[in-house]
Amino acid sequence: MIELKVIGGSRSHDTLRRVLSQRSPGKILDCPAGTGVLSQFLKDLGWEVHCADIDAGNFEADGFPFEEVNLNQSLPHEDESYDAVLCANGLHRLYHPGGAIAEFYRVLRPGGSLYVNINNYASIQKRLRFLFYGSITNTINESTFKQTSTDPQANVRHHLFYPQLANHLEAAGFRIAAVKAASVKPSHRLLWPFALLIQIASLLVSPASRKRNRIGSANSSGILPGGKYLYVEAVKPKP
């Protein structure tokens, strides 16, 4: 049996797995599915998993319905055809993540959930890194940055911060149900005093600016002192 690997940090799915293992199984779209590591995890829990990705060559799991799709375009799925949608480590790889989120909303049944895992670019570790380095991450700075696909649209990388994600989710019609840290390391916990100072200092920002920039959320305990990744759950309201 092939050992499926995570595309991204090895612990990036830890919170996602913990949450999904507590949910009642249903019909779920895993997109982008990557190697199929989460698809297999969900199948073992009793979910009916349908998979999609822009790069079929990465998908290594057996026995799953799979479609090659580009999340920068419309999904080839009918309206309200899924109980849940899973998008792990994918939204920062799109030209227009808001369009993909709107498509996820369309294919979800009312009451269904969108489970998102993204890089936590607003963590205290990232903020201090920017202060000293002038950049958020090493990955796209390196001259030898490795392209993972021959399709140019599969090699996009940009920094998607939580306020942008929240705006996209709410614009599509979602209600944000949960925001939690993922892949928390000891270094994040050691930096908690710096995070606390930022939380206190941000109280000096005007209420209008706090609301416009979602400072309360961006500096919350699930994001600012959080881990390398961020778990977000959004629900499609029932009529």
MARNUKOL-645977 format. One record per atom (N, C-alpha, C): residue in one letter; x, y, z. Coordinates in steps of 0.1 Angstrom, whole numbers, padded with zeros to 4 digits, always signed. Atoms other than C-alpha are relative to their C-alpha. Layout:
N
AXYZ/...
! end
This chain:
239
M+0008-0012+0000/M+0000+0000+0000/M+0009+0013+0000/I-0008-0012+0001/I+0014+0034-0010/I-0003+0009+0012/E+0002-0009-0011/E+0020+0058+0019/E-0002+0014-0006/L+0004-0013+0006/L+0002+0090+0009/L+0006+0011+0009/K-0007-0011-0007/K+0021+0122+0018/K-0009+0013-0001/V+0007-0013+0000/V+0007+0156+0027/V+0008+0010-0009/I-0007-0011+0008/I+0014+0184+0002/I-0001+0013+0009/G+0000-0011-0010/G+0024+0211+0027/G+0007-0005+0012/G-0006+0004-0013/G+0035+0209+0063/G-0005-0014+0004/S+0004+0014-0004/S+0034+0173+0077/S-0011+0001+0011/R+0010-0001-0010/R+0012+0185+0106/R-0011+0010-0003/S+0010-0010+0004/S-0009+0210+0086/S-0015-0004+0002/H+0014+0005-0001/H-0040+0187+0088/H-0004-0004+0014/D+0003+0006-0013/D-0039+0180+0125/D-0014+0005+0006/T+0013-0006-0006/T-0068+0203+0136/T-0011-0005-0009/L+0010+0005+0010/L-0087+0194+0104/L-0005-0014+0002/R+0003+0014-0003/R-0085+0157+0111/R-0008-0002+0013/R+0006+0002-0013/R-0095+0161+0147/R-0015+0005-0001/V+0014-0004+0001/V-0126+0181+0138/V-0009-0009-0008/L+0007+0009+0009/L-0137+0159+0109/L-0003-0013+0006/S+0003+0013-0006/S-0134+0128+0130/S-0011+0000+0010/Q+0011-0002-0010/Q-0161+0142+0153/Q-0013+0003-0007/R+0012-0004+0007/R-0186+0150+0125/R-0006-0012-0006/S+0007+0011+0006/S-0213+0128+0111/S+0004-0001-0015/P-0004+0001+0014/P-0202+0114+0077/P-0011+0003-0010/G+0010-0003+0011/G-0219+0125+0045/G+0007+0000-0013/K-0006-0001+0013/K-0211+0132+0009/K+0009+0013+0000/I-0009-0011-0001/I-0180+0154+0007/I+0009+0001-0013/L-0009-0003+0011/L-0160+0171-0021/L+0014+0004+0006/D-0014-0004-0004/D-0122+0171-0014/D+0007+0006-0012/C-0005-0007+0011/C-0108+0198-0036/C+0008+0013+0005/P-0008+0009+0007/P-0079+0202-0041/P+0004-0012+0008/A-0002+0012-0007/A-0073+0166-0032/A+0014-0004+0002/G-0015+0003-0002/G-0035+0165-0036/G+0003-0014-0003/T-0004+0014+0001/T-0022+0130-0031/T-0012-0009+0003/G+0011+0008-0005/G-0055+0118-0016/G+0001-0004+0014/V-0003+0004-0014/V-0042+0116+0020/V-0013+0003+0008/L+0012-0003-0008/L-0073+0133+0034/L-0012-0007-0005/S+0011+0008+0005/S-0096+0115+0011/S-0001-0014+0006/Q-0001+0013-0006/Q-0084+0082+0024/Q-0004+0001+0015/F+0003-0002-0014/F-0087+0095+0060/F-0015+0001+0002/L+0014-0002-0001/L-0123+0105+0054/L-0008-0013-0004/K+0006+0012+0004/K-0132+0073+0036/K+0000-0010+0011/D-0001+0009-0012/D-0120+0053+0066/D-0009+0004+0011/L+0010-0005-0010/L-0144+0074+0087/L-0014-0002-0004/G+0013+0002+0005/G-0173+0065+0065/G-0006+0010-0009/W+0005-0011+0009/W-0176+0096+0043/W+0000-0006-0014/E+0000+0002+0014/E-0186+0093+0007/E+0008+0011-0007/V-0010-0010+0004/V-0156+0111-0008/V+0001+0001-0015/H-0002-0003+0015/H-0155+0127-0043/H+0012+0010+0000/C-0012-0007+0000/C-0121+0141-0053/C+0002+0008-0013/A-0003-0009+0012/A-0109+0169-0076/A+0013+0007+0002/D-0013-0008-0001/D-0076+0186-0084/D+0004+0004-0014/I-0005-0004+0013/I-0059+0205-0111/I+0011-0009-0006/D-0011+0009+0005/D-0031+0180-0113/D-0003-0014+0004/A+0003+0014-0003/A-0042+0144-0116/A+0012-0008+0003/G-0012+0008-0002/G-0006+0132-0115/G+0004-0001+0014/N-0003+0000-0014/N-0004+0140-0078/N-0008-0010+0008/F+0010+0009-0007/F-0034+0118-0069/F+0004-0014+0000/E-0005+0014+0000/E-0023+0084-0057/E-0009-0010+0007/A+0009+0009-0007/A-0052+0070-0037/A-0008-0008-0010/D+0007+0009+0009/D-0072+0041-0051/D-0015+0000+0004/G+0014+0002-0003/G-0110+0037-0054/G-0008+0012+0003/F+0008-0012-0002/F-0122+0073-0055/F-0004+0006-0013/P+0004-0008+0012/P-0142+0092-0081/P+0008+0013+0000/F-0009-0011+0001/F-0118+0118-0094/F-0003+0008-0012/E+0001-0009+0012/E-0122+0148-0117/E+0011+0010+0000/E-0010-0010+0001/E-0095+0171-0130/E-0007+0014-0002/V+0007-0013+0000/V-0107+0207-0122/V+0010+0011+0003/N-0008-0012-0003/N-0093+0242-0121/N-0009+0009+0008/L+0008-0008-0010/L-0105+0261-0091/L-0001+0015-0004/N+0001-0014+0005/N-0100+0294-0110/N-0012+0001-0009/Q+0011+0000+0009/Q-0130+0283-0131/Q-0012-0007+0008/S+0012+0006-0006/S-0165+0269-0124/S+0002-0015+0002/L-0001+0014-0003/L-0168+0235-0108/L-0011-0008-0009/P+0009+0008+0008/P-0184+0207-0129/P-0010-0008+0008/H+0009+0007-0009/H-0209+0198-0102/H-0013+0007+0001/E+0013-0006-0001/E-0246+0204-0097/E-0002+0008+0012/D+0003-0008-0012/D-0260+0229-0073/D-0004-0009+0012/E+0005+0006-0012/E-0265+0217-0037/E+0002-0015-0001/S-0002+0014+0002/S-0249+0183-0044/S+0009-0007+0011/Y-0009+0005-0011/Y-0226+0179-0013/Y-0005+0005+0013/D+0003-0003-0014/D-0231+0178+0024/D+0012+0009+0006/A-0011-0007-0005/A-0196+0192+0029/A+0011+0002-0011/V-0011-0002+0009/V-0166+0206+0010/V+0013+0002+0008/L-0013-0001-0007/L-0130+0203+0021/L+0010+0006-0010/C-0011-0007+0008/C-0103+0227+0008/C+0012+0002+0009/A-0012+0000-0008/A-0070+0220+0024/A+0012+0005-0008/N-0013-0005+0006/N-0039+0241+0016/N-0001+0003-0015/G+0002-0003+0014/G-0053+0253-0017/G-0004+0014-0004/L+0005-0013+0004/L-0069+0288-0016/L+0011+0010-0003/H-0011-0010+0003/H-0035+0306-0016/H+0007-0003-0013/R-0006+0004+0013/R-0027+0289-0049/R-0009+0004-0012/L+0009-0004+0010/L-0055+0306-0068/L+0001+0014-0004/Y+0001-0014+0004/Y-0058+0337-0089/Y-0011+0008+0007/H+0012-0006-0006/H-0092+0344-0074/H-0007-0009+0010/P+0006+0010-0010/P-0100+0325-0042/P-0014+0003+0003/G+0014-0003-0002/G-0133+0344-0039/G-0009-0007-0009/G+0008+0008+0009/G-0146+0327-0070/G-0001-0014+0003/A+0001+0014-0005/A-0137+0293-0057/A-0009-0002+0012/I+0009+0001-0012/I-0154+0300-0024/I-0015+0001-0004/A+0014-0001+0005/A-0186+0311-0043/A-0004-0013-0006/E+0004+0013+0006/E-0185+0278-0062/E-0002-0010+0011/F+0002+0010-0011/F-0181+0258-0030/F-0014+0003+0006/Y+0014-0004-0005/Y-0212+0277-0017/Y-0011-0006-0009/R+0010+0004+0010/R-0231+0268-0048/R-0002-0015+0001/V+0001+0015+0000/V-0224+0230-0046/V-0004-0005+0013/L+0004+0005-0013/L-0231+0228-0009/L-0015+0000+0002/R+0014+0000-0005/R-0265+0219+0005/R-0002+0009+0011/P+0002-0009-0012/P-0281+0243+0030/P+0003-0007+0013/G-0004+0006-0013/G-0267+0236+0064/G+0014-0007-0001/G-0013+0007+0002/G-0235+0221+0049/G+0011+0009+0003/S-0012-0007-0004/S-0200+0231+0059/S+0011-0001-0010/L-0013+0000+0007/L-0169+0242+0041/L+0011+0000+0010/Y-0012+0001-0009/Y-0137+0231+0059/Y+0012+0005-0008/V-0012-0006+0006/V-0107+0252+0050/V+0012-0001+0009/N-0013-0001-0006/N-0071+0249+0059/N+0009+0009-0008/I-0009-0009+0007/I-0047+0277+0050/I+0012+0003+0008/N-0012-0005-0007/N-0013+0291+0059/N-0004+0011+0009/N+0004-0011-0010/N-0016+0313+0090/N+0011+0011-0001/Y-0009-0011+0002/Y+0002+0344+0077/Y-0001+0011+0010/A+0002-0011-0011/A-0010+0365+0107/A+0005-0005+0013/S-0005+0005-0013/S+0006+0344+0134/S+0012+0009+0005/I-0010-0009-0006/I+0030+0362+0158/I+0014-0004-0006/Q-0013+0004+0006/Q+0059+0341+0143/Q+0002+0007-0014/K-0001-0006+0013/K+0051+0354+0108/K+0002+0015+0001/R-0001-0015-0001/R+0047+0390+0120/R+0014+0004+0004/L-0014-0004-0005/L+0081+0390+0138/L+0009-0003-0012/R-0008+0003+0012/R+0096+0373+0107/R+0000+0012-0010/F+0000-0011+0010/F+0084+0402+0085/F+0007+0012+0006/L-0007-0011-0006/L+0098+0427+0110/L+0015-0001-0003/F-0014+0001+0001/F+0133+0413+0107/F+0004-0004-0014/Y-0004+0005+0013/Y+0133+0397+0072/Y-0006+0009-0012/G+0007-0008+0010/G+0109+0420+0053/G-0008-0009-0010/S+0009+0009+0008/S+0090+0389+0039/S-0006-0010+0010/I+0008+0009-0008/I+0066+0363+0052/I+0005-0014+0001/T-0004+0014+0001/T+0081+0330+0041/T+0012-0002-0009/N-0012+0003+0008/N+0112+0315+0026/N-0004-0006-0014/T+0003+0008+0012/T+0094+0294+0000/T+0001+0007-0013/I+0000-0007+0013/I+0087+0319-0027/I+0011+0010-0002/N-0012-0009+0002/N+0119+0339-0020/N+0011-0007-0007/E-0012+0008+0005/E+0142+0311-0031/E+0001+0000-0015/S-0002+0000+0015/S+0157+0313-0066/S-0003-0013-0006/T+0002+0013+0004/T+0152+0276-0068/T-0014-0005+0003/F+0014+0004-0003/F+0115+0277-0060/F-0006-0010-0010/K+0004+0012+0008/K+0101+0244-0072/K-0014+0001-0005/Q+0013+0001+0005/Q+0072+0243-0095/Q-0006-0014+0001/T+0005+0013-0003/T+0049+0214-0087/T-0008-0006-0012/S+0009+0005+0011/S+0030+0212-0120/S+0005+0007-0013/T-0003-0006+0013/T+0035+0220-0157/T-0011+0011-0003/D+0011-0010+0003/D+0002+0240-0156/D+0003+0013+0008/P-0003-0013-0007/P+0010+0277-0147/P-0010+0003+0010/Q+0011-0004-0010/Q-0023+0281-0129/Q+0001-0009+0013/A-0002+0009-0012/A-0012+0253-0105/A+0012+0005+0008/N-0012-0004-0006/N+0019+0272-0095/N-0001+0015+0006/V+0002-0013-0006/V+0004+0305-0081/V+0002-0001+0015/R-0001-0001-0014/R+0013+0315-0046/R-0002+0014+0004/H+0001-0013-0005/H+0001+0345-0027/H-0004-0001+0015/H+0003+0000-0014/H-0004+0355+0009/H-0014+0004+0003/L+0015-0002-0003/L-0041+0351+0018/L-0001+0001+0015/F+0001-0003-0014/F-0046+0367+0052/F-0015-0002+0004/Y+0013+0003-0005/Y-0076+0359+0074/Y-0011+0011-0004/P+0011-0009+0004/P-0095+0392+0068/P-0005-0001-0014/Q+0003+0002+0014/Q-0094+0386+0031/Q-0009-0012-0001/L+0008+0013+0000/L-0107+0350+0036/L-0014+0002+0005/A+0013-0003-0006/A-0134+0362+0059/A-0009+0008-0009/N+0008-0008+0009/N-0146+0388+0034/N-0005-0008-0011/H+0004+0009+0011/H-0147+0362+0006/H-0011-0009+0005/L+0010+0009-0005/L-0167+0338+0028/L-0013+0006+0002/E+0013-0007-0003/E-0193+0363+0039/E-0006+0005-0013/A+0005-0004+0012/A-0196+0377+0004/A-0007-0011-0008/A+0006+0012+0007/A-0204+0342-0009/A-0013-0004+0007/G+0012+0003-0007/G-0231+0339+0018/G+0002-0009+0012/F-0003+0008-0012/F-0213+0318+0044/F-0001+0007+0013/R-0001-0004-0014/R-0215+0321+0081/R+0013-0006+0006/I-0012+0006-0006/I-0181+0316+0098/I-0003-0006+0013/A+0004+0007-0012/A-0186+0290+0125/A+0012-0002+0009/A-0012+0003-0009/A-0150+0284+0138/A+0013+0004-0007/V-0014-0004+0005/V-0114+0296+0135/V+0009-0006+0011/K-0009+0006-0009/K-0087+0275+0151/K+0014-0001-0005/A-0014+0002+0004/A-0049+0272+0151/A+0002-0015-0004/A-0004+0013+0004/A-0033+0242+0134/A+0015+0000+0000/S-0014+0002+0000/S+0002+0228+0136/S+0007+0010+0009/V-0006-0009-0010/V+0011+0247+0168/V+0013-0006+0005/K-0013+0004-0004/K+0048+0244+0177/K+0004+0007+0013/P-0004-0007-0012/P+0066+0252+0210/P+0004+0015-0002/S-0005-0014+0003/S+0081+0283+0193/S-0012+0010+0000/H+0012-0009+0000/H+0045+0297+0189/H-0003+0003+0015/R+0004-0003-0014/R+0038+0293+0226/R+0010+0009+0007/L-0010-0008-0006/L+0071+0309+0236/L-0001+0015-0004/L+0002-0014+0004/L+0061+0340+0216/L-0013+0006+0005/W+0013-0005-0005/W+0028+0344+0234/W+0002+0014+0007/P-0001-0014-0005/P+0041+0375+0254/P+0000+0011-0010/F+0000-0010+0010/F+0047+0393+0222/F-0014+0002-0006/A+0013+0000+0005/A+0013+0384+0210/A-0010+0008+0009/L+0008-0007-0010/L-0003+0397+0242/L+0002+0015-0001/L-0003-0014+0002/L+0015+0430+0237/L-0007+0006-0012/I+0006-0004+0012/I+0001+0433+0202/I-0015+0001+0002/Q+0014+0000-0003/Q-0034+0425+0214/Q-0004+0012+0009/I+0003-0011-0009/I-0032+0452+0241/I+0002+0013-0008/A-0003-0012+0008/A-0017+0478+0217/A-0011+0003-0010/S+0010-0002+0010/S-0044+0472+0191/S-0013+0006+0005/L+0012-0007-0006/L-0070+0485+0215/L+0000+0015-0002/L-0001-0014+0003/L-0057+0519+0207/L-0005+0004-0014/V+0005-0002+0013/V-0069+0515+0171/V-0014+0005+0000/S+0014-0005+0000/S-0101+0534+0162/S-0010-0011-0002/P+0010+0011+0002/P-0133+0513+0163/P-0003-0002-0015/A+0003+0002+0014/A-0139+0520+0126/A+0011-0008-0007/S-0011+0007+0007/S-0105+0508+0116/S+0001-0015+0005/R+0001+0013-0005/R-0108+0478+0139/R-0010-0009-0007/K+0011+0007+0007/K-0140+0468+0122/K+0004-0003-0015/R-0003+0001+0015/R-0128+0475+0086/R+0011-0011-0002/N-0011+0009+0002/N-0096+0455+0091/N-0001-0013+0008/R+0002+0013-0007/R-0111+0427+0113/R+0011-0002+0010/I-0011+0001-0009/I-0085+0434+0139/I-0003-0009+0012/G+0003+0009-0011/G-0104+0416+0167/G+0002-0014-0004/S-0002+0014+0005/S-0104+0384+0146/S+0014-0003-0003/A-0014+0002+0004/A-0069+0388+0132/A+0009-0001+0012/N-0009+0001-0013/N-0055+0392+0168/N-0006-0009+0010/S+0006+0009-0009/S-0077+0365+0183/S+0009-0011+0004/S-0008+0010-0005/S-0063+0336+0202/S+0002-0012-0009/G-0001+0011+0010/G-0069+0312+0173/G+0010+0004-0012/I-0008-0004+0011/I-0048+0333+0149/I+0014+0006+0004/L-0012-0007-0004/L-0022+0357+0165/L+0010-0009+0007/P-0010+0008-0006/P-0005+0333+0189/P-0001-0015-0005/G+0003+0014+0006/G-0016+0303+0167/G+0012-0006-0007/G-0011+0008+0006/G+0003+0278+0147/G+0003+0004-0015/K-0004-0003+0013/K+0017+0277+0112/K-0012+0000-0010/Y+0012+0001+0008/Y-0017+0268+0097/Y-0012+0004+0008/L+0012-0005-0006/L-0052+0280+0103/L-0012-0009-0006/Y+0012+0008+0004/Y-0085+0259+0103/Y-0012+0010+0001/V+0012-0008+0000/V-0117+0277+0093/V-0011-0008-0004/E+0013+0006+0004/E-0152+0263+0092/E-0010+0010-0003/A+0010-0009+0004/A-0179+0281+0073/A-0013-0008-0004/V+0013+0007+0002/V-0216+0271+0071/V-0009+0007-0010/K+0010-0006+0009/K-0241+0276+0043/K-0013+0000+0008/P+0012+0000-0008/P-0272+0288+0062/P-0012-0007-0007/K+0012+0005+0005/K-0305+0271+0058/K-0010+0011-0002/P+0010-0011+0002/P-0334+0291+0044/P-0008+0003+0012/
! end
